[in-house]
Amino acid sequence: MGMYPKGGKTRFTMSNPDLVFLDAGIFIGALLSQDPRHSEARPIVEAARCGTLLACTSVGVLSEVYAALTWTGSQPPHPPKNRQ
């Protein structure tokens, strides 16, 4: 596989038990302060961002997050003031 999280320091393998895959729901929950998952999701994403949690995601997940956060017909709406 060719995915290198943490700036290329750890090679992604299916057998690496310490590597966590972050799906769209965790990013959406972390970014939207009104989301019921926010209090649990935000620290997880922050830990991954800071490097204390070894995590990865995919381009497909990032596309899903972008689509969910920018879709004008979302229910409930996600105005920029609710995003962190």
Secondary structure as GFF3:
##gff-version 3
##sequence-region A 1 84
A	DSSP	alpha_helix	5	8	.	.	.	ID=ss1
A	DSSP	beta_strand	20	21	.	.	.	ID=ss2
A	DSSP	alpha_helix	24	31	.	.	.	ID=ss3
A	DSSP	alpha_helix	38	50	.	.	.	ID=ss4
A	DSSP	beta_strand	55	56	.	.	.	ID=ss5
A	DSSP	alpha_helix	59	70	.	.	.	ID=ss6
A	DSSP	three_ten_helix	80	82	.	.	.	ID=ss7
###
